[in-house]
């Protein structure tokens, strides 16, 4: 049984998924960038990571390099928005 080439729609969908993953990986922010954005000290972020007390999701990208995905930081901020009544 011979293999048939993938249909155009499937190839486009796969390429779109690869582009999204690549774009997501390129949007890793440093601890300093997040501290500036949230207007807190880097120490505060470190404490929240250690205590698991409500900081944005983070990951290690090296032995001592911590990064935050832009999407996770946006979600963290959105969850904490307060409406004025």
mmCIF file of the N, C-alpha and C atoms, coordinates in Angstrom:
data_MODEL
# 
_entry.id   MODEL 
# 
loop_
_atom_site.group_PDB 
_atom_site.id 
_atom_site.type_symbol 
_atom_site.label_atom_id 
_atom_site.label_alt_id 
_atom_site.label_comp_id 
_atom_site.label_asym_id 
_atom_site.label_entity_id 
_atom_site.label_seq_id 
_atom_site.pdbx_PDB_ins_code 
_atom_site.Cartn_x 
_atom_site.Cartn_y 
_atom_site.Cartn_z 
_atom_site.occupancy 
_atom_site.B_iso_or_equiv 
_atom_site.pdbx_formal_charge 
_atom_site.auth_seq_id 
_atom_site.auth_comp_id 
_atom_site.auth_asym_id 
_atom_site.auth_atom_id 
_atom_site.pdbx_PDB_model_num 
ATOM 1   N N  . UNK A 1 1  ? 0.852   -1.176 0.000  1.00 0.00 ? 1  UNK A N  1 
ATOM 2   C CA . UNK A 1 1  ? 0.000   0.000  0.000  1.00 0.00 ? 1  UNK A CA 1 
ATOM 3   C C  . UNK A 1 1  ? 0.897   1.238  0.000  1.00 0.00 ? 1  UNK A C  1 
ATOM 4   N N  . UNK A 1 2  ? 0.733   2.067  -0.971 1.00 0.00 ? 2  UNK A N  1 
ATOM 5   C CA . UNK A 1 2  ? 1.548   3.274  -1.104 1.00 0.00 ? 2  UNK A CA 1 
ATOM 6   C C  . UNK A 1 2  ? 1.000   4.384  -0.203 1.00 0.00 ? 2  UNK A C  1 
ATOM 7   N N  . UNK A 1 3  ? 1.903   5.183  0.330  1.00 0.00 ? 3  UNK A N  1 
ATOM 8   C CA . UNK A 1 3  ? 1.493   6.323  1.142  1.00 0.00 ? 3  UNK A CA 1 
ATOM 9   C C  . UNK A 1 3  ? 1.082   7.474  0.248  1.00 0.00 ? 3  UNK A C  1 
ATOM 10  N N  . UNK A 1 4  ? -0.018  8.088  0.590  1.00 0.00 ? 4  UNK A N  1 
ATOM 11  C CA . UNK A 1 4  ? -0.463  9.245  -0.161 1.00 0.00 ? 4  UNK A CA 1 
ATOM 12  C C  . UNK A 1 4  ? -0.005  10.510 0.548  1.00 0.00 ? 4  UNK A C  1 
ATOM 13  N N  . UNK A 1 5  ? 0.308   11.536 -0.198 1.00 0.00 ? 5  UNK A N  1 
ATOM 14  C CA . UNK A 1 5  ? 0.695   12.792 0.458  1.00 0.00 ? 5  UNK A CA 1 
ATOM 15  C C  . UNK A 1 5  ? -0.473  13.365 1.243  1.00 0.00 ? 5  UNK A C  1 
ATOM 16  N N  . UNK A 1 6  ? -0.142  14.053 2.295  1.00 0.00 ? 6  UNK A N  1 
ATOM 17  C CA . UNK A 1 6  ? -1.175  14.670 3.131  1.00 0.00 ? 6  UNK A CA 1 
ATOM 18  C C  . UNK A 1 6  ? -1.917  15.730 2.344  1.00 0.00 ? 6  UNK A C  1 
ATOM 19  N N  . UNK A 1 7  ? -3.173  15.886 2.673  1.00 0.00 ? 7  UNK A N  1 
ATOM 20  C CA . UNK A 1 7  ? -3.972  16.904 2.002  1.00 0.00 ? 7  UNK A CA 1 
ATOM 21  C C  . UNK A 1 7  ? -3.526  18.279 2.453  1.00 0.00 ? 7  UNK A C  1 
ATOM 22  N N  . UNK A 1 8  ? -3.736  19.274 1.611  1.00 0.00 ? 8  UNK A N  1 
ATOM 23  C CA . UNK A 1 8  ? -3.296  20.643 1.873  1.00 0.00 ? 8  UNK A CA 1 
ATOM 24  C C  . UNK A 1 8  ? -3.784  21.198 3.196  1.00 0.00 ? 8  UNK A C  1 
ATOM 25  N N  . UNK A 1 9  ? -5.040  20.929 3.555  1.00 0.00 ? 9  UNK A N  1 
ATOM 26  C CA . UNK A 1 9  ? -5.599  21.456 4.800  1.00 0.00 ? 9  UNK A CA 1 
ATOM 27  C C  . UNK A 1 9  ? -4.872  20.932 6.018  1.00 0.00 ? 9  UNK A C  1 
ATOM 28  N N  . UNK A 1 10 ? -4.516  19.675 5.991  1.00 0.00 ? 10 UNK A N  1 
ATOM 29  C CA . UNK A 1 10 ? -3.807  19.066 7.115  1.00 0.00 ? 10 UNK A CA 1 
ATOM 30  C C  . UNK A 1 10 ? -2.407  19.656 7.259  1.00 0.00 ? 10 UNK A C  1 
ATOM 31  N N  . UNK A 1 11 ? -1.735  19.868 6.153  1.00 0.00 ? 11 UNK A N  1 
ATOM 32  C CA . UNK A 1 11 ? -0.394  20.454 6.176  1.00 0.00 ? 11 UNK A CA 1 
ATOM 33  C C  . UNK A 1 11 ? -0.458  21.876 6.713  1.00 0.00 ? 11 UNK A C  1 
ATOM 34  N N  . UNK A 1 12 ? -1.436  22.650 6.259  1.00 0.00 ? 12 UNK A N  1 
ATOM 35  C CA . UNK A 1 12 ? -1.595  24.028 6.742  1.00 0.00 ? 12 UNK A CA 1 
ATOM 36  C C  . UNK A 1 12 ? -1.868  24.042 8.243  1.00 0.00 ? 12 UNK A C  1 
ATOM 37  N N  . UNK A 1 13 ? -2.728  23.130 8.696  1.00 0.00 ? 13 UNK A N  1 
ATOM 38  C CA . UNK A 1 13 ? -3.062  23.065 10.111 1.00 0.00 ? 13 UNK A CA 1 
ATOM 39  C C  . UNK A 1 13 ? -1.816  22.730 10.933 1.00 0.00 ? 13 UNK A C  1 
ATOM 40  N N  . UNK A 1 14 ? -1.016  21.798 10.463 1.00 0.00 ? 14 UNK A N  1 
ATOM 41  C CA . UNK A 1 14 ? 0.212   21.411 11.160 1.00 0.00 ? 14 UNK A CA 1 
ATOM 42  C C  . UNK A 1 14 ? 1.181   22.583 11.218 1.00 0.00 ? 14 UNK A C  1 
ATOM 43  N N  . UNK A 1 15 ? 1.341   23.292 10.098 1.00 0.00 ? 15 UNK A N  1 
ATOM 44  C CA . UNK A 1 15 ? 2.240   24.450 10.075 1.00 0.00 ? 15 UNK A CA 1 
ATOM 45  C C  . UNK A 1 15 ? 1.762   25.524 11.034 1.00 0.00 ? 15 UNK A C  1 
ATOM 46  N N  . UNK A 1 16 ? 0.457   25.744 11.105 1.00 0.00 ? 16 UNK A N  1 
ATOM 47  C CA . UNK A 1 16 ? -0.099  26.734 12.020 1.00 0.00 ? 16 UNK A CA 1 
ATOM 48  C C  . UNK A 1 16 ? 0.213   26.359 13.465 1.00 0.00 ? 16 UNK A C  1 
ATOM 49  N N  . UNK A 1 17 ? 0.067   25.076 13.810 1.00 0.00 ? 17 UNK A N  1 
ATOM 50  C CA . UNK A 1 17 ? 0.367   24.623 15.157 1.00 0.00 ? 17 UNK A CA 1 
ATOM 51  C C  . UNK A 1 17 ? 1.848   24.832 15.484 1.00 0.00 ? 17 UNK A C  1 
ATOM 52  N N  . UNK A 1 18 ? 2.720   24.515 14.566 1.00 0.00 ? 18 UNK A N  1 
ATOM 53  C CA . UNK A 1 18 ? 4.155   24.696 14.777 1.00 0.00 ? 18 UNK A CA 1 
ATOM 54  C C  . UNK A 1 18 ? 4.474   26.173 14.971 1.00 0.00 ? 18 UNK A C  1 
ATOM 55  N N  . UNK A 1 19 ? 3.869   27.036 14.169 1.00 0.00 ? 19 UNK A N  1 
ATOM 56  C CA . UNK A 1 19 ? 4.097   28.476 14.295 1.00 0.00 ? 19 UNK A CA 1 
ATOM 57  C C  . UNK A 1 19 ? 3.621   28.984 15.657 1.00 0.00 ? 19 UNK A C  1 
ATOM 58  N N  . UNK A 1 20 ? 2.485   28.488 16.131 1.00 0.00 ? 20 UNK A N  1 
ATOM 59  C CA . UNK A 1 20 ? 1.965   28.920 17.421 1.00 0.00 ? 20 UNK A CA 1 
ATOM 60  C C  . UNK A 1 20 ? 2.888   28.506 18.561 1.00 0.00 ? 20 UNK A C  1 
ATOM 61  N N  . UNK A 1 21 ? 3.389   27.286 18.508 1.00 0.00 ? 21 UNK A N  1 
ATOM 62  C CA . UNK A 1 21 ? 4.310   26.819 19.545 1.00 0.00 ? 21 UNK A CA 1 
ATOM 63  C C  . UNK A 1 21 ? 5.589   27.633 19.515 1.00 0.00 ? 21 UNK A C  1 
ATOM 64  N N  . UNK A 1 22 ? 6.123   27.874 18.328 1.00 0.00 ? 22 UNK A N  1 
ATOM 65  C CA . UNK A 1 22 ? 7.348   28.656 18.190 1.00 0.00 ? 22 UNK A CA 1 
ATOM 66  C C  . UNK A 1 22 ? 7.142   30.064 18.717 1.00 0.00 ? 22 UNK A C  1 
ATOM 67  N N  . UNK A 1 23 ? 6.016   30.676 18.375 1.00 0.00 ? 23 UNK A N  1 
ATOM 68  C CA . UNK A 1 23 ? 5.711   32.027 18.836 1.00 0.00 ? 23 UNK A CA 1 
ATOM 69  C C  . UNK A 1 23 ? 5.575   32.064 20.352 1.00 0.00 ? 23 UNK A C  1 
ATOM 70  N N  . UNK A 1 24 ? 4.924   31.055 20.919 1.00 0.00 ? 24 UNK A N  1 
ATOM 71  C CA . UNK A 1 24 ? 4.746   30.981 22.359 1.00 0.00 ? 24 UNK A CA 1 
ATOM 72  C C  . UNK A 1 24 ? 6.085   30.867 23.074 1.00 0.00 ? 24 UNK A C  1 
ATOM 73  N N  . UNK A 1 25 ? 6.983   30.069 22.531 1.00 0.00 ? 25 UNK A N  1 
ATOM 74  C CA . UNK A 1 25 ? 8.291   29.904 23.146 1.00 0.00 ? 25 UNK A CA 1 
ATOM 75  C C  . UNK A 1 25 ? 9.115   31.178 23.057 1.00 0.00 ? 25 UNK A C  1 
ATOM 76  N N  . UNK A 1 26 ? 8.899   31.982 22.019 1.00 0.00 ? 26 UNK A N  1 
ATOM 77  C CA . UNK A 1 26 ? 9.667   33.212 21.875 1.00 0.00 ? 26 UNK A CA 1 
ATOM 78  C C  . UNK A 1 26 ? 9.162   34.305 22.807 1.00 0.00 ? 26 UNK A C  1 
ATOM 79  N N  . UNK A 1 27 ? 8.030   34.077 23.443 1.00 0.00 ? 27 UNK A N  1 
ATOM 80  C CA . UNK A 1 27 ? 7.453   35.071 24.342 1.00 0.00 ? 27 UNK A CA 1 
ATOM 81  C C  . UNK A 1 27 ? 7.698   34.715 25.800 1.00 0.00 ? 27 UNK A C  1 
ATOM 82  N N  . UNK A 1 28 ? 8.890   34.250 26.101 1.00 0.00 ? 28 UNK A N  1 
ATOM 83  C CA . UNK A 1 28 ? 9.264   33.997 27.483 1.00 0.00 ? 28 UNK A CA 1 
ATOM 84  C C  . UNK A 1 28 ? 9.870   35.276 28.051 1.00 0.00 ? 28 UNK A C  1 
ATOM 85  N N  . UNK A 1 29 ? 9.361   35.701 29.192 1.00 0.00 ? 29 UNK A N  1 
ATOM 86  C CA . UNK A 1 29 ? 9.800   36.948 29.799 1.00 0.00 ? 29 UNK A CA 1 
ATOM 87  C C  . UNK A 1 29 ? 10.674  36.667 31.019 1.00 0.00 ? 29 UNK A C  1 
ATOM 88  N N  . UNK A 1 30 ? 11.622  37.547 31.263 1.00 0.00 ? 30 UNK A N  1 
ATOM 89  C CA . UNK A 1 30 ? 12.531  37.376 32.395 1.00 0.00 ? 30 UNK A CA 1 
ATOM 90  C C  . UNK A 1 30 ? 11.871  37.822 33.698 1.00 0.00 ? 30 UNK A C  1 
ATOM 91  N N  . UNK A 1 31 ? 12.500  37.460 34.785 1.00 0.00 ? 31 UNK A N  1 
ATOM 92  C CA . UNK A 1 31 ? 12.012  37.856 36.098 1.00 0.00 ? 31 UNK A CA 1 
ATOM 93  C C  . UNK A 1 31 ? 12.008  39.383 36.241 1.00 0.00 ? 31 UNK A C  1 
ATOM 94  N N  . UNK A 1 32 ? 13.028  40.031 35.713 1.00 0.00 ? 32 UNK A N  1 
ATOM 95  C CA . UNK A 1 32 ? 13.111  41.500 35.779 1.00 0.00 ? 32 UNK A CA 1 
ATOM 96  C C  . UNK A 1 32 ? 11.964  42.141 34.999 1.00 0.00 ? 32 UNK A C  1 
ATOM 97  N N  . UNK A 1 33 ? 11.644  41.601 33.822 1.00 0.00 ? 33 UNK A N  1 
ATOM 98  C CA . UNK A 1 33 ? 10.549  42.148 33.024 1.00 0.00 ? 33 UNK A CA 1 
ATOM 99  C C  . UNK A 1 33 ? 9.212   42.013 33.751 1.00 0.00 ? 33 UNK A C  1 
ATOM 100 N N  . UNK A 1 34 ? 8.999   40.867 34.392 1.00 0.00 ? 34 UNK A N  1 
ATOM 101 C CA . UNK A 1 34 ? 7.741   40.643 35.110 1.00 0.00 ? 34 UNK A CA 1 
ATOM 102 C C  . UNK A 1 34 ? 7.659   41.551 36.338 1.00 0.00 ? 34 UNK A C  1 
ATOM 103 N N  . UNK A 1 35 ? 8.767   41.699 37.048 1.00 0.00 ? 35 UNK A N  1 
ATOM 104 C CA . UNK A 1 35 ? 8.787   42.587 38.213 1.00 0.00 ? 35 UNK A CA 1 
ATOM 105 C C  . UNK A 1 35 ? 8.427   44.016 37.799 1.00 0.00 ? 35 UNK A C  1 
ATOM 106 N N  . UNK A 1 36 ? 8.987   44.474 36.691 1.00 0.00 ? 36 UNK A N  1 
ATOM 107 C CA . UNK A 1 36 ? 8.652   45.814 36.173 1.00 0.00 ? 36 UNK A CA 1 
ATOM 108 C C  . UNK A 1 36 ? 7.175   45.907 35.823 1.00 0.00 ? 36 UNK A C  1 
ATOM 109 N N  . UNK A 1 37 ? 6.686   44.913 35.123 1.00 0.00 ? 37 UNK A N  1 
ATOM 110 C CA . UNK A 1 37 ? 5.293   44.912 34.679 1.00 0.00 ? 37 UNK A CA 1 
ATOM 111 C C  . UNK A 1 37 ? 4.320   44.935 35.858 1.00 0.00 ? 37 UNK A C  1 
ATOM 112 N N  . UNK A 1 38 ? 4.597   44.111 36.875 1.00 0.00 ? 38 UNK A N  1 
ATOM 113 C CA . UNK A 1 38 ? 3.704   44.012 38.031 1.00 0.00 ? 38 UNK A CA 1 
ATOM 114 C C  . UNK A 1 38 ? 4.009   45.053 39.105 1.00 0.00 ? 38 UNK A C  1 
ATOM 115 N N  . UNK A 1 39 ? 5.084   45.799 38.897 1.00 0.00 ? 39 UNK A N  1 
ATOM 116 C CA . UNK A 1 39 ? 5.518   46.834 39.835 1.00 0.00 ? 39 UNK A CA 1 
ATOM 117 C C  . UNK A 1 39 ? 5.772   46.254 41.231 1.00 0.00 ? 39 UNK A C  1 
ATOM 118 N N  . UNK A 1 40 ? 6.524   45.148 41.246 1.00 0.00 ? 40 UNK A N  1 
ATOM 119 C CA . UNK A 1 40 ? 6.963   44.524 42.495 1.00 0.00 ? 40 UNK A CA 1 
ATOM 120 C C  . UNK A 1 40 ? 8.464   44.270 42.386 1.00 0.00 ? 40 UNK A C  1 
ATOM 121 N N  . UNK A 1 41 ? 9.094   43.990 43.514 1.00 0.00 ? 41 UNK A N  1 
ATOM 122 C CA . UNK A 1 41 ? 10.512  43.675 43.504 1.00 0.00 ? 41 UNK A CA 1 
ATOM 123 C C  . UNK A 1 41 ? 10.717  42.227 43.058 1.00 0.00 ? 41 UNK A C  1 
ATOM 124 N N  . UNK A 1 42 ? 11.890  41.962 42.517 1.00 0.00 ? 42 UNK A N  1 
ATOM 125 C CA . UNK A 1 42 ? 12.207  40.593 42.106 1.00 0.00 ? 42 UNK A CA 1 
ATOM 126 C C  . UNK A 1 42 ? 12.155  39.657 43.309 1.00 0.00 ? 42 UNK A C  1 
ATOM 127 N N  . UNK A 1 43 ? 12.514  40.177 44.472 1.00 0.00 ? 43 UNK A N  1 
ATOM 128 C CA . UNK A 1 43 ? 12.439  39.397 45.703 1.00 0.00 ? 43 UNK A CA 1 
ATOM 129 C C  . UNK A 1 43 ? 11.021  38.894 45.970 1.00 0.00 ? 43 UNK A C  1 
ATOM 130 N N  . UNK A 1 44 ? 10.054  39.740 45.708 1.00 0.00 ? 44 UNK A N  1 
ATOM 131 C CA . UNK A 1 44 ? 8.651   39.379 45.907 1.00 0.00 ? 44 UNK A CA 1 
ATOM 132 C C  . UNK A 1 44 ? 8.272   38.205 45.014 1.00 0.00 ? 44 UNK A C  1 
ATOM 133 N N  . UNK A 1 45 ? 8.705   38.244 43.766 1.00 0.00 ? 45 UNK A N  1 
ATOM 134 C CA . UNK A 1 45 ? 8.422   37.126 42.860 1.00 0.00 ? 45 UNK A CA 1 
ATOM 135 C C  . UNK A 1 45 ? 9.074   35.847 43.365 1.00 0.00 ? 45 UNK A C  1 
ATOM 136 N N  . UNK A 1 46 ? 10.307  35.956 43.853 1.00 0.00 ? 46 UNK A N  1 
ATOM 137 C CA . UNK A 1 46 ? 11.020  34.783 44.373 1.00 0.00 ? 46 UNK A CA 1 
ATOM 138 C C  . UNK A 1 46 ? 10.288  34.195 45.574 1.00 0.00 ? 46 UNK A C  1 
ATOM 139 N N  . UNK A 1 47 ? 9.818   35.041 46.467 1.00 0.00 ? 47 UNK A N  1 
ATOM 140 C CA . UNK A 1 47 ? 9.071   34.561 47.638 1.00 0.00 ? 47 UNK A CA 1 
ATOM 141 C C  . UNK A 1 47 ? 7.788   33.861 47.226 1.00 0.00 ? 47 UNK A C  1 
ATOM 142 N N  . UNK A 1 48 ? 7.105   34.432 46.255 1.00 0.00 ? 48 UNK A N  1 
ATOM 143 C CA . UNK A 1 48 ? 5.854   33.814 45.792 1.00 0.00 ? 48 UNK A CA 1 
ATOM 144 C C  . UNK A 1 48 ? 6.114   32.463 45.138 1.00 0.00 ? 48 UNK A C  1 
ATOM 145 N N  . UNK A 1 49 ? 7.247   32.348 44.457 1.00 0.00 ? 49 UNK A N  1 
ATOM 146 C CA . UNK A 1 49 ? 7.587   31.053 43.853 1.00 0.00 ? 49 UNK A CA 1 
ATOM 147 C C  . UNK A 1 49 ? 7.862   30.014 44.934 1.00 0.00 ? 49 UNK A C  1 
ATOM 148 N N  . UNK A 1 50 ? 8.633   30.401 45.944 1.00 0.00 ? 50 UNK A N  1 
ATOM 149 C CA . UNK A 1 50 ? 9.012   29.467 47.009 1.00 0.00 ? 50 UNK A CA 1 
ATOM 150 C C  . UNK A 1 50 ? 7.813   29.061 47.862 1.00 0.00 ? 50 UNK A C  1 
ATOM 151 N N  . UNK A 1 51 ? 6.952   30.004 48.151 1.00 0.00 ? 51 UNK A N  1 
ATOM 152 C CA . UNK A 1 51 ? 5.796   29.746 49.017 1.00 0.00 ? 51 UNK A CA 1 
ATOM 153 C C  . UNK A 1 51 ? 4.575   29.281 48.244 1.00 0.00 ? 51 UNK A C  1 
ATOM 154 N N  . UNK A 1 52 ? 4.679   29.327 46.927 1.00 0.00 ? 52 UNK A N  1 
ATOM 155 C CA . UNK A 1 52 ? 3.531   28.995 46.065 1.00 0.00 ? 52 UNK A CA 1 
ATOM 156 C C  . UNK A 1 52 ? 2.304   29.818 46.463 1.00 0.00 ? 52 UNK A C  1 
ATOM 157 N N  . UNK A 1 53 ? 2.539   31.096 46.712 1.00 0.00 ? 53 UNK A N  1 
ATOM 158 C CA . UNK A 1 53 ? 1.453   31.932 47.215 1.00 0.00 ? 53 UNK A CA 1 
ATOM 159 C C  . UNK A 1 53 ? 0.909   32.894 46.160 1.00 0.00 ? 53 UNK A C  1 
ATOM 160 N N  . UNK A 1 54 ? 0.693   32.401 44.981 1.00 0.00 ? 54 UNK A N  1 
ATOM 161 C CA . UNK A 1 54 ? -0.078  33.183 44.052 1.00 0.00 ? 54 UNK A CA 1 
ATOM 162 C C  . UNK A 1 54 ? 0.634   34.020 43.016 1.00 0.00 ? 54 UNK A C  1 
ATOM 163 N N  . UNK A 1 55 ? 1.841   33.713 42.668 1.00 0.00 ? 55 UNK A N  1 
ATOM 164 C CA . UNK A 1 55 ? 2.485   34.426 41.571 1.00 0.00 ? 55 UNK A CA 1 
ATOM 165 C C  . UNK A 1 55 ? 2.123   33.792 40.243 1.00 0.00 ? 55 UNK A C  1 
ATOM 166 N N  . UNK A 1 56 ? 2.529   34.406 39.144 1.00 0.00 ? 56 UNK A N  1 
ATOM 167 C CA . UNK A 1 56 ? 2.262   33.804 37.831 1.00 0.00 ? 56 UNK A CA 1 
ATOM 168 C C  . UNK A 1 56 ? 3.039   32.498 37.656 1.00 0.00 ? 56 UNK A C  1 
ATOM 169 N N  . UNK A 1 57 ? 2.553   31.626 36.798 1.00 0.00 ? 57 UNK A N  1 
ATOM 170 C CA . UNK A 1 57 ? 3.242   30.372 36.501 1.00 0.00 ? 57 UNK A CA 1 
ATOM 171 C C  . UNK A 1 57 ? 4.620   30.682 35.930 1.00 0.00 ? 57 UNK A C  1 
ATOM 172 N N  . UNK A 1 58 ? 5.597   29.833 36.212 1.00 0.00 ? 58 UNK A N  1 
ATOM 173 C CA . UNK A 1 58 ? 6.963   30.062 35.776 1.00 0.00 ? 58 UNK A CA 1 
ATOM 174 C C  . UNK A 1 58 ? 7.618   28.737 35.433 1.00 0.00 ? 58 UNK A C  1 
ATOM 175 N N  . UNK A 1 59 ? 8.788   28.831 34.815 1.00 0.00 ? 59 UNK A N  1 
ATOM 176 C CA . UNK A 1 59 ? 9.539   27.634 34.465 1.00 0.00 ? 59 UNK A CA 1 
ATOM 177 C C  . UNK A 1 59 ? 11.030  27.938 34.495 1.00 0.00 ? 59 UNK A C  1 
ATOM 178 N N  . UNK A 1 60 ? 11.829  26.889 34.671 1.00 0.00 ? 60 UNK A N  1 
ATOM 179 C CA . UNK A 1 60 ? 13.279  27.021 34.539 1.00 0.00 ? 60 UNK A CA 1 
ATOM 180 C C  . UNK A 1 60 ? 13.649  26.800 33.082 1.00 0.00 ? 60 UNK A C  1 
ATOM 181 N N  . UNK A 1 61 ? 14.547  27.589 32.554 1.00 0.00 ? 61 UNK A N  1 
ATOM 182 C CA . UNK A 1 61 ? 15.072  27.360 31.205 1.00 0.00 ? 61 UNK A CA 1 
ATOM 183 C C  . UNK A 1 61 ? 16.575  27.105 31.252 1.00 0.00 ? 61 UNK A C  1 
ATOM 184 N N  . UNK A 1 62 ? 17.085  27.010 32.431 1.00 0.00 ? 62 UNK A N  1 
ATOM 185 C CA . UNK A 1 62 ? 18.495  26.732 32.667 1.00 0.00 ? 62 UNK A CA 1 
ATOM 186 C C  . UNK A 1 62 ? 18.666  26.530 34.152 1.00 0.00 ? 62 UNK A C  1 
ATOM 187 N N  . UNK A 1 63 ? 19.892  26.342 34.578 1.00 0.00 ? 63 UNK A N  1 
ATOM 188 C CA . UNK A 1 63 ? 20.138  26.088 35.999 1.00 0.00 ? 63 UNK A CA 1 
ATOM 189 C C  . UNK A 1 63 ? 19.563  27.190 36.887 1.00 0.00 ? 63 UNK A C  1 
ATOM 190 N N  . UNK A 1 64 ? 19.823  28.432 36.537 1.00 0.00 ? 64 UNK A N  1 
ATOM 191 C CA . UNK A 1 64 ? 19.358  29.555 37.355 1.00 0.00 ? 64 UNK A CA 1 
ATOM 192 C C  . UNK A 1 64 ? 18.490  30.550 36.590 1.00 0.00 ? 64 UNK A C  1 
ATOM 193 N N  . UNK A 1 65 ? 18.006  30.170 35.437 1.00 0.00 ? 65 UNK A N  1 
ATOM 194 C CA . UNK A 1 65 ? 17.217  31.085 34.607 1.00 0.00 ? 65 UNK A CA 1 
ATOM 195 C C  . UNK A 1 65 ? 15.739  30.763 34.722 1.00 0.00 ? 65 UNK A C  1 
ATOM 196 N N  . UNK A 1 66 ? 14.997  31.688 35.280 1.00 0.00 ? 66 UNK A N  1 
ATOM 197 C CA . UNK A 1 66 ? 13.553  31.525 35.428 1.00 0.00 ? 66 UNK A CA 1 
ATOM 198 C C  . UNK A 1 66 ? 12.873  32.401 34.402 1.00 0.00 ? 66 UNK A C  1 
ATOM 199 N N  . UNK A 1 67 ? 11.864  31.861 33.752 1.00 0.00 ? 67 UNK A N  1 
ATOM 200 C CA . UNK A 1 67 ? 11.114  32.606 32.746 1.00 0.00 ? 67 UNK A CA 1 
ATOM 201 C C  . UNK A 1 67 ? 9.617   32.436 32.987 1.00 0.00 ? 67 UNK A C  1 
ATOM 202 N N  . UNK A 1 68 ? 8.897   33.426 32.510 1.00 0.00 ? 68 UNK A N  1 
ATOM 203 C CA . UNK A 1 68 ? 7.441   33.439 32.596 1.00 0.00 ? 68 UNK A CA 1 
ATOM 204 C C  . UNK A 1 68 ? 6.881   33.540 31.183 1.00 0.00 ? 68 UNK A C  1 
ATOM 205 N N  . UNK A 1 69 ? 5.878   32.707 30.878 1.00 0.00 ? 69 UNK A N  1 
ATOM 206 C CA . UNK A 1 69 ? 5.234   32.842 29.573 1.00 0.00 ? 69 UNK A CA 1 
ATOM 207 C C  . UNK A 1 69 ? 4.317   34.053 29.614 1.00 0.00 ? 69 UNK A C  1 
ATOM 208 N N  . UNK A 1 70 ? 4.339   34.815 28.541 1.00 0.00 ? 70 UNK A N  1 
ATOM 209 C CA . UNK A 1 70 ? 3.516   36.020 28.450 1.00 0.00 ? 70 UNK A CA 1 
ATOM 210 C C  . UNK A 1 70 ? 2.042   35.690 28.679 1.00 0.00 ? 70 UNK A C  1 
ATOM 211 N N  . UNK A 1 71 ? 1.589   34.585 28.134 1.00 0.00 ? 71 UNK A N  1 
ATOM 212 C CA . UNK A 1 71 ? 0.186   34.171 28.267 1.00 0.00 ? 71 UNK A CA 1 
ATOM 213 C C  . UNK A 1 71 ? -0.171  33.951 29.738 1.00 0.00 ? 71 UNK A C  1 
ATOM 214 N N  . UNK A 1 72 ? 0.715   33.306 30.492 1.00 0.00 ? 72 UNK A N  1 
ATOM 215 C CA . UNK A 1 72 ? 0.452   33.038 31.904 1.00 0.00 ? 72 UNK A CA 1 
ATOM 216 C C  . UNK A 1 72 ? 0.408   34.326 32.724 1.00 0.00 ? 72 UNK A C  1 
ATOM 217 N N  . UNK A 1 73 ? 1.255   35.276 32.382 1.00 0.00 ? 73 UNK A N  1 
ATOM 218 C CA . UNK A 1 73 ? 1.268   36.558 33.099 1.00 0.00 ? 73 UNK A CA 1 
ATOM 219 C C  . UNK A 1 73 ? -0.021  37.324 32.803 1.00 0.00 ? 73 UNK A C  1 
ATOM 220 N N  . UNK A 1 74 ? -0.453  37.320 31.545 1.00 0.00 ? 74 UNK A N  1 
ATOM 221 C CA . UNK A 1 74 ? -1.710  37.991 31.191 1.00 0.00 ? 74 UNK A CA 1 
ATOM 222 C C  . UNK A 1 74 ? -2.880  37.357 31.942 1.00 0.00 ? 74 UNK A C  1 
ATOM 223 N N  . UNK A 1 75 ? -2.875  36.048 32.029 1.00 0.00 ? 75 UNK A N  1 
ATOM 224 C CA . UNK A 1 75 ? -3.936  35.333 32.749 1.00 0.00 ? 75 UNK A CA 1 
ATOM 225 C C  . UNK A 1 75 ? -3.908  35.695 34.240 1.00 0.00 ? 75 UNK A C  1 
ATOM 226 N N  . UNK A 1 76 ? -2.729  35.753 34.816 1.00 0.00 ? 76 UNK A N  1 
ATOM 227 C CA . UNK A 1 76 ? -2.552  36.115 36.226 1.00 0.00 ? 76 UNK A CA 1 
ATOM 228 C C  . UNK A 1 76 ? -3.130  37.512 36.500 1.00 0.00 ? 76 UNK A C  1 
ATOM 229 N N  . UNK A 1 77 ? -2.828  38.447 35.620 1.00 0.00 ? 77 UNK A N  1 
ATOM 230 C CA . UNK A 1 77 ? -3.326  39.815 35.788 1.00 0.00 ? 77 UNK A CA 1 
ATOM 231 C C  . UNK A 1 77 ? -4.844  39.858 35.623 1.00 0.00 ? 77 UNK A C  1 
ATOM 232 N N  . UNK A 1 78 ? -5.357  39.189 34.625 1.00 0.00 ? 78 UNK A N  1 
ATOM 233 C CA . UNK A 1 78 ? -6.800  39.169 34.359 1.00 0.00 ? 78 UNK A CA 1 
ATOM 234 C C  . UNK A 1 78 ? -7.576  38.581 35.525 1.00 0.00 ? 78 UNK A C  1 
ATOM 235 N N  . UNK A 1 79 ? -7.052  37.515 36.133 1.00 0.00 ? 79 UNK A N  1 
ATOM 236 C CA . UNK A 1 79 ? -7.728  36.884 37.268 1.00 0.00 ? 79 UNK A CA 1 
ATOM 237 C C  . UNK A 1 79 ? -7.832  37.823 38.459 1.00 0.00 ? 79 UNK A C  1 
ATOM 238 N N  . UNK A 1 80 ? -6.937  38.788 38.548 1.00 0.00 ? 80 UNK A N  1 
ATOM 239 C CA . UNK A 1 80 ? -6.892  39.665 39.705 1.00 0.00 ? 80 UNK A CA 1 
ATOM 240 C C  . UNK A 1 80 ? -7.527  41.040 39.464 1.00 0.00 ? 80 UNK A C  1 
ATOM 241 N N  . UNK A 1 81 ? -8.133  41.218 38.305 1.00 0.00 ? 81 UNK A N  1 
ATOM 242 C CA . UNK A 1 81 ? -8.800  42.495 38.034 1.00 0.00 ? 81 UNK A CA 1 
ATOM 243 C C  . UNK A 1 81 ? -10.007 42.628 38.961 1.00 0.00 ? 81 UNK A C  1 
ATOM 244 N N  . UNK A 1 82 ? -10.178 43.803 39.501 1.00 0.00 ? 82 UNK A N  1 
ATOM 245 C CA . UNK A 1 82 ? -11.307 44.075 40.399 1.00 0.00 ? 82 UNK A CA 1 
ATOM 246 C C  . UNK A 1 82 ? -12.233 45.075 39.718 1.00 0.00 ? 82 UNK A C  1 
ATOM 247 N N  . UNK A 1 83 ? -13.512 44.811 39.805 1.00 0.00 ? 83 UNK A N  1 
ATOM 248 C CA . UNK A 1 83 ? -14.478 45.750 39.250 1.00 0.00 ? 83 UNK A CA 1 
ATOM 249 C C  . UNK A 1 83 ? -14.873 46.770 40.313 1.00 0.00 ? 83 UNK A C  1 
ATOM 250 N N  . UNK A 1 84 ? -14.976 48.010 39.895 1.00 0.00 ? 84 UNK A N  1 
ATOM 251 C CA . UNK A 1 84 ? -15.465 49.057 40.787 1.00 0.00 ? 84 UNK A CA 1 
ATOM 252 C C  . UNK A 1 84 ? -16.990 49.032 40.754 1.00 0.00 ? 84 UNK A C  1 
ATOM 253 N N  . UNK A 1 85 ? -17.574 48.995 41.903 1.00 0.00 ? 85 UNK A N  1 
ATOM 254 C CA . UNK A 1 85 ? -19.045 48.933 41.973 1.00 0.00 ? 85 UNK A CA 1 
ATOM 255 C C  . UNK A 1 85 ? -19.593 50.276 42.345 1.00 0.00 ? 85 UNK A C  1 
# 
